[in-house]
Amino acid sequence: MGKKTNAWSMGLYWIPFLAGLGSACTYVVFLVTDWGEPHAGLVVTLILGIVIGLLAVAMAIFAAADARALAESKRHEQLLEERLTEARNQTKLLSSHLEVLTAMREVTRILSDAVDLKQIAGNVFDVLQPLLDTDEIALVLRNEEGDLALKVLRREGKTLYDDELSGDEIDLDDAAQALDHQSLVKAIDGSTGIFCVPLIADQHPVGVMRFEIPLDGSAEEKESKIDEYEVVLTDIAKHLALVVKTPSLHDRAIIDSLTGLFTRRHFDIRINDMFRLGRRYATPFSLVLLDIDHFKAVNDSHGHRAGDVVLRETAVLITRGIRDCDSAFRYGGEEFAILLPETTSEQAEAIAERLRKTIRANTVEAEEAEMSATVSLGVAEYSPELANHGELITLADRALYTAKQDGRDRTVVSTEPTPGPPKKKK
C-alpha cells in the first residue's frame, strides 16, 4: 500500500508540470497563428491553470495521506520488532528455566541413588558443568571446627577430593563472605565471573558452591549474562543445600567413622539390591572379602592405636584401588568387603590381586614404628543358581578361609556353584 501510494503521488508531481508546459505551448500557438483571437488563448490558459490548481490540491492531499500511511507503517513495523524481541527473550528465559528444571530433576535423582558425598558431588558437577559452561566448580564446607574447607574441586575436567587437595587451590575469602552474609557474592575478573553461592539448608548455612564462568560479548551482554546466572545459581543452591546436607544425615548410619568406608549394615542393603538386579537382568557382579593377616599381632605388639592406623591406611588403599562404580565396606573388625558391579570372577581376581600387591608394598608409620601389612582375599561371582545373597557371601567367605589356610597373602577365587549344606562339626 505504501509503495503504490508513493508511486501515485510521485506521478502527481509530473502532471502539473506537463499541464503547465502544455498551457504555455497552447498560448504561444494562439499568438503566432490565426487559429483564433488572442483572448481565446487566455481563456484556454485560464482553464488549464484551474486544472493545474485542482491537480496540485489533489497532489497535496495524496502526499499527506501517503506520509500518514508511511508513518503508520513504520510504527507498526517498530511495534512488531519490539514484540518479536520480547518473544525471543521470553523463549530464551523459558529455555533457561527448562534446563534448570531438568538439571534439578537429575540432581534429585542423584540424591535418591547415592549417599556418599564424593559420589554425589562428582555426579552433581557432571550435571552443572554443561549447564553453566563453567571452567571450575568447587564445593566448600564447614569442618567440625566451623572453618571453611575445600572438599571437592572440578578443574579442567578433573575432579579432586579432599584427600587429594591441599586447601590452597582456591581463595576462600569470597566463599566466607557469601556464607557470612548468606547471599550470593560475585566478582568479575576480565572475561571471567566468579560466583559464590551459599548453601542454606533448614536456615542453617552448610557450605558454599563456587563457580568460575567465562563471560564473553559486549559490556551489555556480560551484564545480561551475570543477571541470568544470579537467578539460575540462586535456584540451584536451594536444591544443592539439601544434597550436600543429606550425606551428613546418613553418615552415622552407613559410614564407618574409623575407616570412612560404608558400614556392614549398608553392605547388607547393597548386596541384596545387586542380587535382585542380577537375577532380574542377568548381569554379573562379584564380591571380594578381604582380611588383614595377623592383625591381632599388630595390636599386641604396637597397641590398638597402631592397629587403627593400619585399618585406615588399608581403607585408603582399597578406595584408591577400586573403580568409581565399585563400593567398599568395613565388614567387621579387620575384614573388608568390596562389591564389583558387572564384573566376572576373572576380572574381580585381577582387581583383588592388584589391591593385594599394593597393600603389601605399602609402609605404615604408627606409634614411632614402621610396619607393613598383608591381606588375604576371597572372590565369588553371582550365579543364578544361588538362592540368595547370603549364599554368595558364604562362597566368598569360604574362598577367604582357603586363602588363610594356604598361607595367607594370596587371592582365592571360589569355584563352587553353590555353597551346599553346611559341614557337620566333628
C-alpha positions in Angstrom: 0.0 0.0 0.0 2.8 2.4 0.9 4.7 1.8 -2.3 1.6 2.1 -4.5 0.6 5.4 -2.8 4.1 6.8 -3.1 4.3 5.9 -6.9 0.9 7.6 -7.4 1.9 10.8 -5.6 5.2 10.9 -7.5 3.0 10.9 -10.7 1.1 13.8 -9.5 4.3 15.9 -9.3 4.7 15.4 -13.1 1.1 16.1 -14.1 1.0 19.8 -13.1 4.4 20.3 -14.8 3.2 18.8 -18.0 -0.1 20.6 -17.8 1.7 23.9 -17.3 4.0 23.2 -20.2 1.0 22.3 -22.4 -0.7 25.6 -21.4 2.3 27.7 -22.3 2.6 26.0 -25.7 -1.1 26.5 -26.5 -0.9 30.2 -25.6 2.1 30.6 -27.9 0.3 28.8 -30.7 -2.6 31.1 -30.4 -0.3 34.1 -30.6 1.6 33.1 -33.7 -1.2 31.5 -35.7 -4.6 32.5 -36.9 -6.4 29.8 -35.1 -8.3 32.2 -33.1 -8.3 35.5 -31.3 -5.5 36.2 -28.8 -8.1 36.3 -25.9 -9.1 32.7 -26.8 -5.5 31.7 -25.8 -6.0 33.5 -22.5 -9.2 31.5 -21.8 -7.6 28.2 -22.6 -4.6 29.2 -20.4 -7.0 30.1 -17.5 -8.9 26.8 -17.8 -5.6 24.9 -17.8 -4.5 26.9 -14.8 -7.6 25.9 -12.9 -7.0 22.3 -13.8 -3.4 22.7 -12.6 -4.6 24.1 -9.3 -7.0 21.3 -8.7 -4.3 18.8 -9.5 -1.9 20.5 -7.1 -4.6 20.3 -4.3 -5.1 16.6 -5.1 -1.4 16.1 -5.1 -1.1 17.7 -1.7 -4.0 15.5 -0.3 -2.4 12.3 -1.6 1.0 13.3 -0.4 -0.3 13.9 3.1 -2.2 10.6 3.0 1.0 8.9 1.8 3.0 10.5 4.6 0.5 9.3 7.2 0.5 5.8 5.7 4.2 5.7 5.8 4.4 6.8 9.4 1.8 4.3 10.4 3.7 1.5 8.6 6.9 2.4 10.4 5.1 2.5 13.7 3.6 -1.0 13.1 7.0 -2.3 12.0 8.6 -0.9 15.1 5.9 -2.5 17.3 6.3 -5.9 15.6 10.1 -5.7 16.1 9.5 -5.0 19.8 7.1 -7.8 20.2 9.5 -10.2 18.3 12.4 -9.2 20.6 10.2 -9.7 23.7 9.1 -13.1 22.4 12.7 -14.1 21.8 13.6 -13.1 25.3 10.7 -15.0 26.8 11.7 -18.1 24.7 15.3 -17.8 25.9 14.1 -17.4 29.6 11.7 -20.4 29.3 14.5 -22.4 27.7 16.9 -21.5 30.6 14.2 -22.4 33.2 13.6 -25.7 31.4 17.4 -26.5 31.5 17.5 -25.6 35.2 14.4 -27.8 36.0 15.9 -30.7 34.0 19.2 -30.3 35.9 17.4 -30.2 39.2 15.4 -33.3 38.4 18.7 -35.0 37.7 20.2 -33.7 41.0 17.2 -35.1 42.8 17.7 -38.5 41.1 21.4 -38.4 42.2 20.3 -37.7 45.8 18.0 -40.7 45.8 20.5 -43.0 44.3 23.7 -42.0 46.2 24.6 -41.1 49.8 28.4 -40.8 49.6 29.5 -37.2 49.4 32.2 -37.9 46.8 29.8 -39.7 44.6 27.1 -37.1 45.0 29.5 -34.2 44.3 31.0 -35.8 41.2 27.6 -36.6 39.7 26.2 -33.1 40.5 29.3 -31.5 38.9 28.6 -33.6 35.8 25.1 -32.0 35.6 26.1 -28.4 36.3 29.3 -28.1 34.2 27.5 -28.2 30.8 24.5 -26.3 32.1 26.6 -23.3 33.1 29.5 -23.8 30.7 31.8 -23.3 33.7 35.6 -23.8 33.8 35.8 -24.6 37.5 33.4 -25.7 40.3 34.3 -26.0 44.0 32.4 -27.3 47.0 33.4 -25.7 50.2 32.0 -27.0 53.5 32.4 -26.1 57.2 34.5 -28.6 59.1 34.0 -29.7 62.7 35.8 -26.5 64.0 33.5 -24.3 62.0 36.2 -23.3 59.5 35.7 -23.5 55.7 37.4 -26.4 54.0 37.7 -27.2 50.3 36.1 -30.6 49.8 35.7 -31.1 46.1 37.2 -29.3 43.1 36.4 -29.8 39.4 39.1 -28.1 37.3 39.9 -28.7 33.6 37.6 -31.8 33.6 39.3 -33.4 36.5 37.7 -33.9 39.9 39.8 -33.8 43.1 38.5 -34.7 46.5 39.6 -33.5 50.0 42.2 -36.3 50.4 43.9 -35.1 47.2 43.6 -31.3 47.9 46.0 -29.1 49.9 43.3 -26.5 50.5 45.3 -23.7 48.8 43.9 -24.3 45.3 41.3 -21.5 45.6 40.8 -18.3 47.5 38.2 -18.8 50.3 37.6 -15.2 51.1 34.7 -14.7 48.7 33.2 -18.0 50.0 33.5 -16.9 53.6 31.8 -13.6 52.7 28.9 -15.4 50.9 28.4 -17.7 53.9 28.6 -14.9 56.5 26.0 -12.7 54.6 24.1 -15.7 53.4 23.8 -14.2 49.9 25.4 -14.6 46.5 28.8 -12.9 46.1 30.2 -12.2 42.7 33.4 -10.8 41.3 34.3 -10.1 37.7 37.9 -10.6 36.6 38.2 -9.5 33.0 36.3 -12.1 31.0 35.7 -14.4 33.9 32.9 -14.2 36.5 33.4 -15.7 40.0 30.2 -16.6 41.8 30.0 -17.9 45.4 26.6 -19.2 46.3 25.8 -20.0 50.0 24.1 -23.4 50.7 21.4 -22.9 53.3 19.5 -26.0 54.5 16.8 -25.6 57.1 18.0 -22.0 57.7 21.4 -23.4 58.6 24.5 -22.5 56.4 26.2 -25.7 55.4 28.7 -24.5 52.8 29.3 -22.7 49.5 29.4 -23.6 45.9 32.0 -21.6 44.0 31.8 -21.2 40.2 34.2 -19.7 37.6 32.2 -18.9 34.5 33.6 -17.3 31.2 31.8 -14.1 30.2 32.0 -13.2 26.5 30.5 -10.4 24.4 29.9 -6.7 25.0 29.5 -5.0 28.4 25.7 -5.1 28.0 25.8 -8.8 27.0 28.0 -9.5 30.0 25.7 -7.7 32.4 22.7 -9.6 31.0 24.6 -13.0 31.5 25.5 -12.0 35.0 21.9 -11.3 35.9 20.8 -14.6 34.3 23.5 -16.6 36.2 22.5 -15.0 39.5 18.9 -16.2 39.1 20.0 -19.7 38.0 22.6 -20.2 40.7 20.3 -19.0 43.4 17.7 -21.5 42.3 20.3 -24.3 42.0 21.6 -23.5 45.5 18.3 -24.3 47.1 18.5 -27.9 45.8 22.2 -28.3 46.4 22.0 -27.4 50.0 19.8 -30.4 50.7 22.0 -32.6 48.5 25.1 -31.6 50.5 23.4 -31.9 53.8 22.0 -35.3 53.1 25.3 -37.2 53.4 25.7 -35.9 56.9 22.3 -37.2 57.8 23.3 -40.7 56.6 26.9 -40.8 57.7 26.3 -42.1 61.2 24.2 -45.0 59.8 26.2 -46.0 56.8 29.7 -44.7 57.1 32.3 -46.3 59.4 33.8 -43.5 61.5 37.3 -45.0 61.6 37.9 -46.1 58.0 35.4 -43.8 56.1 34.1 -46.9 54.3 30.5 -48.0 54.2 29.2 -50.0 57.2 28.2 -53.7 57.4 24.6 -52.5 57.6 24.8 -50.7 54.3 26.6 -53.7 52.8 23.7 -55.9 53.5 21.4 -53.5 51.7 23.6 -53.0 48.7 24.4 -56.7 48.1 20.7 -57.6 48.4 19.8 -54.9 45.8 22.6 -56.1 43.5 21.5 -59.7 43.9 17.9 -58.8 42.9 19.2 -56.8 39.9 21.5 -59.6 38.8 18.6 -62.1 38.9 16.2 -59.8 37.0 18.6 -58.6 34.3 21.1 -61.5 34.3 24.1 -59.1 34.8 27.2 -60.4 36.5 28.7 -58.9 39.7 31.3 -60.2 42.1 32.1 -60.0 45.8 35.6 -59.7 47.4 36.1 -60.4 51.1 39.5 -59.1 52.4 41.1 -59.8 55.7 44.3 -58.2 57.2 46.7 -61.0 58.1 48.0 -61.4 61.7 46.1 -58.2 62.7 45.9 -59.3 66.3 49.7 -59.4 66.4 49.8 -55.7 65.3 47.6 -54.7 68.2 49.5 -56.9 70.7 52.9 -55.6 69.6 52.2 -51.9 68.9 48.9 -51.2 70.5 45.4 -50.5 69.3 46.2 -47.0 68.1 48.7 -48.5 65.7 46.0 -51.1 64.7 43.7 -48.2 63.9 46.3 -46.6 61.7 46.7 -49.9 59.7 43.0 -50.1 59.3 42.7 -46.5 58.0 45.7 -47.0 55.7 44.2 -50.2 54.3 40.9 -48.5 53.7 42.5 -45.6 51.8 44.4 -48.1 49.6 41.2 -50.0 48.9 39.3 -46.9 48.0 42.1 -45.7 45.6 42.4 -49.2 44.1 38.8 -49.8 43.0 36.7 -48.2 40.3 34.2 -45.4 40.7 31.4 -47.8 40.2 32.6 -50.2 43.0 31.8 -49.9 46.7 34.0 -50.8 49.7 32.7 -51.7 53.2 34.2 -52.4 56.6 32.7 -55.8 57.0 33.8 -56.2 60.6 37.0 -55.8 62.7 39.9 -56.1 60.3 37.7 -57.6 57.5 36.6 -55.6 54.4 34.1 -56.3 51.6 34.1 -54.9 48.0 31.1 -55.1 45.6 32.1 -55.0 41.9 29.1 -54.5 39.6 29.1 -56.0 36.1 32.3 -57.8 36.9 33.1 -61.5 36.4 35.2 -63.5 38.8 38.2 -63.4 36.5 38.0 -59.6 36.4 37.5 -59.4 40.2 40.5 -61.6 40.7 42.7 -59.1 38.7 41.4 -56.2 40.9 41.9 -58.2 44.1 45.5 -59.1 43.1 46.3 -55.5 42.3 45.0 -54.5 45.8 46.9 -57.3 47.5 50.2 -56.2 45.9 49.6 -52.5 46.6 48.9 -53.2 50.3 51.9 -55.4 50.7 54.2 -52.8 49.2 52.9 -50.0 51.4 54.7 -49.0 54.6 52.7 -47.8 57.6 54.1 -45.5 60.2 52.4 -45.7 63.6 53.5 -45.2 67.2 57.1 -44.4 66.1 57.3 -47.7 64.3 57.2 -48.7 60.6 55.3 -51.8 59.6 53.7 -53.4 56.6 50.6 -55.5 56.3 49.5 -58.3 54.0 45.9 -59.3 53.2 44.1 -62.5 52.2 41.2 -62.2 49.7 38.3 -64.4 48.7 36.4 -63.8 45.5 33.0 -65.1 44.5 30.8 -64.3 41.4 27.0 -64.1 41.4 25.3 -67.1 39.8 21.5 -67.5 39.1 21.9 -70.9 40.9 22.3 -69.1 44.2 19.2 -68.9 46.3 20.0 -65.6 48.0 22.8 -63.1 48.6 23.7 -64.9 51.8 25.0 -67.9 49.7 27.2 -65.6 47.7 28.7 -64.3 51.0 29.3 -67.8 52.1 31.2 -68.7 48.9 33.4 -65.6 49.2 34.0 -66.4 52.9 35.0 -70.0 52.1 37.4 -68.7 49.5 38.9 -66.3 52.0 39.3 -69.2 54.5 41.1 -71.2 51.9 43.5 -68.3 51.3 44.2 -68.1 55.0 44.7 -71.9 55.2 47.1 -71.9 52.2 49.5 -69.5 53.8 47.8 -66.0 53.6 48.8 -63.1 51.4 47.0 -64.5 48.4 43.8 -64.4 46.5 41.5 -67.4 46.1 38.5 -67.5 43.7 35.5 -69.6 44.6 34.8 -72.4 42.0 31.7 -73.8 43.8 28.4 -73.2 42.0 26.6 -73.1 45.4 27.8 -73.4 49.0 25.7 -76.5 49.6 24.7 -77.7 53.1 26.9 -76.8 56.0 29.5 -79.3 57.0 28.8 -81.2 60.2 31.0 -80.5 63.1 33.1 -83.4 64.2 
